[in-house]
Amino acid sequence: MMSISAFPLSVGIAFAALSYFLLKVNGCIYICMCLEI
């Protein structure tokens, strides 16, 4: 059973993972665009 204090922590971890994933995808797209030029 999850406690109330663990909920913000899991949300923070999920948000950090999502932002890291988006940053990684955007970085790959940016590199690919630079290589095409």
C-alpha positions in Angstrom: 0.0 0.0 0.0 1.4 3.4 -1.0 1.5 6.1 1.5 0.6 9.7 0.8 4.2 10.9 1.1 5.4 8.4 -1.5 3.0 9.7 -4.2 4.8 13.0 -4.9 8.1 11.1 -5.1 6.7 8.6 -7.7 5.2 11.5 -9.7 8.6 13.3 -9.6 10.4 10.2 -10.7 8.0 9.7 -13.6 8.2 13.4 -14.6 12.0 13.2 -14.5 12.0 10.1 -16.7 9.6 11.6 -19.1 11.5 14.8 -19.5 14.8 12.8 -19.9 13.2 10.7 -22.6 11.9 13.8 -24.5 15.2 15.5 -24.1 17.0 12.4 -25.5 14.5 12.2 -28.5 14.8 15.9 -29.2 18.6 15.6 -29.1 18.6 12.7 -31.6 16.3 14.6 -33.9 18.5 17.7 -33.7 21.7 15.7 -34.4 20.0 14.0 -37.4 18.8 17.4 -38.8 22.4 18.8 -38.4 23.8 15.7 -40.2 21.4 16.2 -43.1 22.6 19.7 -43.8 
